[in-house]
Amino acid sequence: MTRSEIAELRFAVGQLRQCVTTLRSQYGDANVVRRLENDVERLGLDADDFEQTPPQQQPAAGRQETIYVPDSKSDEAAWMGAQDEGLGFHSRPRTK
């Protein structure tokens, strides 16, 4: 991560902190506001950790092959014996 990216991260965390401060002034010590404050604090701590000891970058993965699935009607025989479980409907029996 470059210095400018770290600066952008810190700026974003600062904006979140301002938003949560506004929420606190409007909603007081509500549980959800406290959780948001904790989340923003954790983001700040994680950003600090990242800046101090950044993890090693992963090598760029090779280009993956794109698999195109046609919209045309498939061979119904290929689905004989398959279960419709999880589809939410049973238009006709598929098992024999």
C-alpha positions, 0 to 999 in steps of 0.5 A: 500500500502506498503512502497516498493509499494509507493517507486515504485510509486515515482520511476515511477513518477520520470521516467515519469518526466524525459521523459517529460523533454526530450520531452520538450527539443525536442518539446519546449512549445507545448500544448501536452508537457504542458499537459503531464507536468501537468499530471505528476505533478498531479500524484506526488501530488496524490502520496503525498496525498495517502502516507499521508492519504491512503484510507481504503482498500476494503475487498477482494470480494468473489470468483465470479462464472465463467459462461461458454458460449458454442460455439455450435449453440444456439436455434434460437427460443430463438432469435425470436423477438430480435432486431439486432440493433447495430450488423452492419448487418441484415442477415435475419429478426429476428422479426415476 
